[in-house]
Each structure stands twice: as structure tokens, then as C-alpha cells.
Amino acid sequence: MDWTEAALLLLGGVTALILIGPPVAFAFLAINIVGAILLMGGEPGLKQLVRNSIASLNNFSLTPIPFFILMGEVLFHTGVAMKAIDAVDQAIRRVPGRLAIVAIVAGTIFSAISGSTIATTAMLGSLLLPQMLQRGYERKMAMGPIMAIGGVDVLIPPSALTVLLGSLAGISISGLLIGGVLPGIILSALFVGYVVIRCGIDPSLAPAQAGPTRTKPSLAPLLVHLAPLLAIFGAVVGSMLLGWATPTESGALGALATIAVAAVYRQLTFQALTKALLGSVVVSGAVLFILMAAVTFSQILSFSGATSGLIGLIQGANLSPTMLLLGMLAVLLLLGCFIDQISMMMITLPFYMPILRDLRVDEVWFGILFLICMQIGLLTPPFGLLLFVMKGAAPPDVRLSEVYAAAAPYVLLMVLMLGLVFAFPWLATGLASSGR
């Protein structure tokens, strides 16, 4: 079997299975088994597949994942997150589109503590969306910020997807985690600016007098309920930035600090801690199982000659490095419309990374561009994951087309951010150079 037939079998087979709808890890595992039998010699190939699967998980760089996930689980199950939302709400009562901005600011803060995009969107959707609709917010103005800020979770550490990308691509994990901070904060600021301008031009989108208000904003709750969460973020990122801790050590520090904050607020019950630990085990297990399937898929693809064949085909096109990079990003944006983020990594990284290393491209810079493309994919129709999370949180009469329309302005802002990082690499590499 030549490399073109192998590529068609492996890539075509896994794409077909993903479209059918089984869990991503099972789709890749099924193709791995078929590939091991047909391309690696039957039973010996299956034995090698098992050995490679075990070796793929015997990697210390993966240990930050359960710590990052635990931070988010504790934050949500103990109710500390709701206190932070209330604090932000009381501090900006006179700002146009107040509740939409609360969603953006609170979501940014949760992104700095939690590694779960879906959890952030689902929680903000269930807490804030009913309030905004009840107070007369236009539907798209209510739904858009919640979906958009859920996507920022991909960029701002701690992020399990970032750790997974670094591990699969062989890119510095601490560099990626730190490199996403500045683009994530800038993107959140762009979202806030958009909401303020839109609501300032058309106040009917977010009625200023809807619901109870205070005559004077209160900043005290920010110090009480928000400062500790920002301190946790500072400890996690700062320890890596200064070179005092590895990603694993900073993750452990963050998890311990999050539990301590919940205990200080007297929210750390045995039941909440149990739910957080069980949730962390479930999510971490799923992520590691996916990683195992991805690594072995890449190895079979390389063994078959498909990887080197496709890379040679691309290099033979004699494209300039800039055009080649733009083409790679365009493929990611297209894939994001149809498949999930982990599948995007699994399918593209075996081909992308050898090309990038041949071009001597800064891998952290491209990794941040990759993360932004995955973030955009969360909000692009027809199959953007956060679109369906919002549809589930919205009232039954909200049409999916309305959800798509609500996300559109924020997708454009994300594309703008992608262009800025592409044009000005220091946005991604300035801080990251200290964490490598």
C-alpha cells in the first residue's frame, strides 16, 4: 500500500467516523487498530500499538492537566464563582450593557482559574442569560458575550487544551501558557469595547434602568471576592514566568490555592470537594484517553509514509513561507466549522510540525495562532461547540440562527486578533520568552 492509499485510509476513515458521531477517542482508536493490522503486520502491529499507547501516557508534561481541571471544578462546585460575579456586578452598575460586561469580565477571571471552556459558558449562561433577558436585553446582546468569553478560556491559562497542544506538538507548554495571556486579555478588552460602543449607540439593546440598581457602585466586594482569585492567577502564571516553577508545580500550587480560598469563604464542604474531585477524574481520564489515541494515530500515519508523502507534496508547491502559514491557518479555520478542537489537533499536527520546523518558525508563536483558530472554531457554524452549549442554556423559543447571529461580531473580533498576532508576533512571544 503506497502512501496515498494509506493517507486516504487513515485520514478518510477517521473523518468519516467523526462525522458519524462516536466519541473522538473511539473514532481514532478504531482507525488505529485497522491501521496497525493493515500497515504494521497484523498481530505484531497490534502489540506495538499497545506499547506505543502506554508510552504516550508516560509523560510528565501531562501532569498539569488534572490540576488545572481541579481548579475549575472546585471554583464551580463551591459557589465561589457566583460571589465573583456579584462583585463585578456591583462595581460597574453605571456602565452601558452592564450585565453583558459582567459576563465578559467574570468569564475572563474564570478563564484564569478554570481550564474548562464548556463549564464557563454553561455556568454564565445559566446564571446571567435569564437575568439579561428578563431585564429587556436584546437576545443577541445577551447571548453573544457569554459565548465569546467562553472561547477566551482556550487562551488564558490554565488551559487543558493548551497543555494538550504543547504535548502533542512538542512545543514548550509553559511558553504556550504564558504566551496566551496577552492575546487573551486584549481580546477580552475588545469584547468589552464592542459592548460599550454598541449599547452606547443603541441603548435599547441593554436597557440601563432594567432591574434594581444602586445609586453608588460598590468596589469593596472586588477586594473581598475578586482579589484572591486574581492572586491565584498571579501565582500560577507568575511562578512560571519567573522560572520558579514548572507547569506541573504551578498547577499544583493553583489547585491548592483554589481549595484554600474556598475554605476561607467557608464554601468547601465535603460534598462539594467530592464532586470536584470526581469531575476532575472524569475529565482528566477522557483527555488522557484522547491523547493516547492521538499519539498512536500520528505514529501509524508516519509509519505508513503518509506524513512524509504529504509534507513532500506541500513543499514541492514552492509556496512562500508566509503563504504556506496562511494556508495552514485557513485549513484550521475551515476544520473548526465542522470538527471539534481535539480532532483538529490530531489531524493537522503530524503534518504541520515538521513543516514548521523546516521553516524554522517560532513554535510558540504558531501555537498561539493555532489556539486562536481553535477558539474561533468554537463559535463558527454549523458545528461550533459553544453555539450548541448556548442553545441548550437559552429559552426554547430561541432559534439556532439567532445563536449564530449573536456569535458573529465576536468571531470577527477573534479573526482580528488572529491577524494582530500574525502581524505582530511579539504579542505571543514577548511574555512567553521568559517562560521557556
Secondary structure, DSSP 8 states (H G I E B T S, - for coil): --HHHHHIIIIIHHHHHHHH---HHHHHHHHHHHHHHHHTTSHHHHHHHHHHHHHHH--GGGTHHHHHHHHHHHHHHTTHHHHHHHHHHHH-TTSTTHHHHHHHHHHHHHHTT---HHHHHHHHHHHHHHHHHHTT--HHHHHHHHHHHHHHTTTSSS-HHHHHHHHHHT--HHHHHHHTHHHHHHHHHHHHHHHHHHHHH-GGGS-TT-S---SS---HHIIIIIHHHHHHHHHHHHHHHTTSS-HHHHHHHHHHHHHHHHHHTT---HHHHHHHHHHHHHHHHHHHHHHHHHHHHHHHHHHHTHHHHHHHHHHTT---HHHHHHHHHHHHHHHHTTS-HHHHHHHHHHHHHHHHHHHT--HHHHHHHHHHHHHHHTTSTTT-HHHHHHHHHS-TT--HHHHHHHHHHHHHHHHHHHHHHHH-THHHHHHHTT--
